[in-house]
Amino acid sequence: MNMQQPLYYFVDALDWGIDDKGSNAIETTEGLNRALEYASSKSFYKVHIPKGTYLIDAVNTTKRLPEFGGGINVPSNIELILHPEAIFKVLPNGYQGYSCFYIGQASNVTIRGGQIIGDRYEHDYSKITSIKKTHEWGYGIHVNGSSNVLIENVQVSDCIGDDIWIAADGMMNTSGTYTPSKNVTVRKCTLLRGRRNNLATNGCEGLLVDDCDIEEAG
């Protein structure tokens, strides 16, 4: 008898120690990441996150640049379906950068639905470092060196940098590997009040922005 692997995985907050009432950012972020890792390991292709308010620890303190690998890390071959009333709020912080959702060197990723809110109006801008002083690297969704990505029907607002940042991994004409993002589509999204830009890119081969509302940037 041929038993086909189920397609959908519904994330249960209690199973993963996730607070869906807007508290406990570290536990919530770790729980969401564990749930996605589990779904990926079991070859679930569609992952649903239910309505709720999720406070996200979006800073990766283990990296020199904290926007790399922060927040919720979305693996390859996942369609992440967020309930329209699933709200992901960045835990206010004083770091130069962060990522609420991070798609890093991944492929075949979809994020659909939900609301992402940055900490623009609660951020501590007083912390200055020698690396970056302008606090302009905080993102709602950070696509880094990834391919075949669809971001659809997502509302992103109030990030200290760009609401959506689509970037290469590495830089041209320097030592190391340069891997641009490829084939990225941003469709039917509402992007509001990004402190730098609502949507920006520094390295993407094939970027389509379609039927989006982009308002009050800068």
N, C-alpha and C positions, 0 to 999 in steps of 0.2 A: 504494500500500500504506500503510495507516494504522499507523504505529509509535507505540505507546502508551508514554509516559514510565514507567519503572520506579517502583514505589511505595516501595521500601525502599532505605536507604543504610546500609551497615555501616561504622562508623568504624574504620579501620586505624591503630593507634598509630604505626607506622613512617612512614606516608604524611604525617602531620601533625606529627611531632616530639614526640609525646606520650609521656611516661614513665608506664608502667602498673605501675611497681614502687614508687611512693610517694616519688619525689624530683622535683627540678626543677620546682617549682611554677609559675614564670613561664612557662616553655616549654610545660608541660602545659596550663595555662589558656589561653594564646594558641592552642595547637594545637586544643584542643576548640572554641574560639570560631570559628576559621577553618573547621573542619569543618562546624559548624552553619551558618555563613554560606554555604558552598559548597552544602550540601544545600538550603538555602532558595532560593538563586539558581537551582538546577536543578529546583525544584518537587518534590523528594522530600518526601513527607508523613510517613514513618515513618523515624526515625533510631535505629539500634541502637548502643549502646556496650557493648563486651564486658566480661567480668570482668577485674578488675585493681584496683590501689590507685592512686588519682589524688590527688596533693597539689595543692590549689587555692589560688591567690592570690586571696583573696576580697575584697580591699580595693581600692577605686578611689581612688587617690591624687590624681587630677585633679579630684575633686569636693570641695566643702566638707563634704559629708556622705558618708563613704566607703562607706556601704551602698547607694548609688545607682549601679547599673551595675557593681558589683564581681562577680568570679567568672565563672561561666558564664552568658552572656546567651542566653536562649532566644528565637528569633524567632517570629513569627506562623506559624500554619498548620503546626505541627510536632507530631508525636507522638514524644516522646523516650522510648525504651524502654531502660531500664538493666538490664543483667544482674543477677540477684539477688545475685551476688558482686562487683558493681561498687561499690567503696567510694570515696567522695569525702571527703577529709579537709581541713579548713580549715588552711592554714598558720598556725601560732601567730603572733600579732601583738599589738601594743599599741594598736590603734586603737579608737575609740569604737564603731565599727560595721563590718559587713561583710555580704556576701551570697555564699553558696556558689553558689546558683542564683538568677539574677535574671530575672524576667518583667516587663519594663517597657513599659507602653503597647502591649501585644501582644494578639492575639486568637486564639482557637482553638488553644490550647496544652494538651498533655497531658504530664505527667511520670509515668512508670510504672516501679516497681521501684527497685532500688538501695538503697544505704545512705549517708547523709550524716552526718558526724561533725564537730561544732564543736570549738573549742579551749578550751572552758570551763576545763578543768583545767590548761591550759598557757598561758593568756592572760596577758599582762603588764598588770595593772590599775593600774600606777603612773603611767601617762601621763595627765595631767589637762590638759584644754583649757578655754577659756572658753565653748565651744559646748555641749559635753555632758560631764559628769563621771562618769557612772555606768556607762559601758561596757555599756549594756543594749540596744544596737542591732545586735547581730550575729545574723544569720539563716541558717538552713539553706536555706529557700526564701523568697524575697521577691517577692510578687505586688504590683505597683505600678501602679494605674490600668489594669488589664487585664481582658479579658472572655472568657467561655467558656473557663474554665480547669478542668482536671481533674488532681488529684494523687492517685495511686492506688498502693497497695501499696508505699509508700516508708517506710523507717525513717529517722527523723531524731532525732539526739540531741546533747546537750551543747553547745548554742549559748549564747553569753553573753547573748543577748536571747531571742527567740522561735524555736523550731524552725521554725515556719511563720508568717509575718507577711503578712496580706492587707490591703492598704492602698489608700487613694485617692492619686492624684497631686495634690498641692496640698492646700489646706485651705479649709474653708468660711469665709465672712465675712472673707476677706482679699483683697488684690489678687492677681491672677493667676487661672489657670484651675483649677477644682476638677473632677477626673475620678475618680469612685469606681470601684473594681473592680466587675464585674458577673458574675453567674452563675458562681460558683466552687464546685467540689465537692471535698471532701477525703474520700476513701473508703478504708477498709481500710488505713489507715496506722498505724504504731507510732511514737509521739512520746514521747521519754524525756528527762528531766533538763534541760529548758530552764531556764536560769537565771532568766528572767523568767516567761514562759509557754511552754507547749508549742505552743499555737496561739492567735493573737490577731488582731483586726482593728480598724481605726479608720475604715473606710469601704468598705462593700461592699453592693451591692444584689443580694441573692439569694445567700446562703452556706449550703451544705449540708455538714454534717459527719456522716458515715455510717459506722458500724461500725469505729470507730477505737479503738485502745488508747492512752490518754493517761495517763502515769504519772510521778510524782516531779517535778512541776514546781516551780520556785521555789527 
